């Protein structure tokens, strides 16, 4: 009988709704509690939002309301989000329609 170590890793569930207005939920699963970085970039690869917080094991959601880190509203367009936990980085695309 062989033993296999279960490999748990960060899993991105996506965002909903997409397209969105005025906000969208970024959903991800964590194998263990820890620091998670969330960055959002516009179509020109300019970082418009970033945050780093501690999240718990299991399913987590972050709500983005289409604002920059400094609190300004972003225009309609395509945005890329990156979620980082440890050395794992996952990304997805979302569309803000006004």
Secondary structure, DSSP 8 states (H G I E B T S, - for coil): ----------EEEEEESSSBSS-EEEEEEESS-EEEEEEEE-TTS-EEEEEEEEE-SEEEEEEE-SB-TTS-B--SEEEEEEEEETTEEEEEEEEE--
